[in-house]
Amino acid sequence: MSLEMHCHTMFSVDGRGTPEDLVDVAAARGITALALTDHNSLGGLQRARSQAGIHGIRFLSGVEFDARWEGKGYHFVAAGFH
């Protein structure tokens, strides 16, 4: 199994490319499982999930979200939720 658990698309401030582009590249590189973890956005999940189905890639919903606590900034990644 070859998997990618942290990647971004145009739905992230630091990403580019569509969710479909991301899945197509992952498939071309032999990735068999993928979690899309855009920053503070769930906007690309359904599109990526649909494209992953076309390629037979196992897809995990994900998100990288920002939080502040006691004046400090943190990033958290969640994956595998519905």
N, C-alpha and C positions, 0 to 999 in steps of 0.2 A: 504494500500500500504506500502510495506517495501522496502526502497531504500538505495543504497550505492552510494555516489557521489564522492568518492575520494579513488582510489585503484590503485595499481601498479603491474606490471608483470616483467618478465625477461628483458623487454625492458627498465626498469628503473635501475639506478645505485643502488637503495636500494630495488628493488623488486626481486622476485623469482617466479618460476612457469610460465607456459605458459598461454597465454590468455584463452585457453580452460579450463585449470585447475581452473583459477579464476572464470570463469562463472559456472563451475560445482559445486564449493564450494558455490557460491552465491545461486544457485538453491537449493542445499541441505539445506541451511539455511533459505529458504523461501523468499529470495530477489525477488522482482517483477520488480524492475527497477535498472539499473546499469550504471554508467559512469566510463569508464576506463580513468585514468588520469596519464599515465606514464610521467616521467620527460623528457622533451625535445624530445619526440619521438611519432610518430603516427604509428609506426611499428606494433603494435598489434591490432589496431582498427578493421580491417576487420575480422581477426580471431575471436576476441571476439564477434563482431556483428553476425557472422555466428553461433557461439555456442549459443549465447543468443536466436537466432531464434529457435533453436532446443528445448530449454527449455521454450519458450514462455515468456522470460524476455524482458521488454522494454529496449533498449540499447541507450545510449547517447554517441556520440563521445566526447572525452575530451583530455586534455593535461595539464600538470603542467609545466610551462616554467619559466626559469630563466632570469632575466634582471638585468643590472647594471645601476644605475643612480647616478650621483654625488658621485661616490666612494662607494656606498652601494649596496649590493645584495638584490634582491627581488624575491619572488616566486609568480606567478599568476596562477590561475586555470581557464580554459575556458571549457565549456561543452555545448553540444547541437548544434554544428555546423555541416555542411555537407562538 
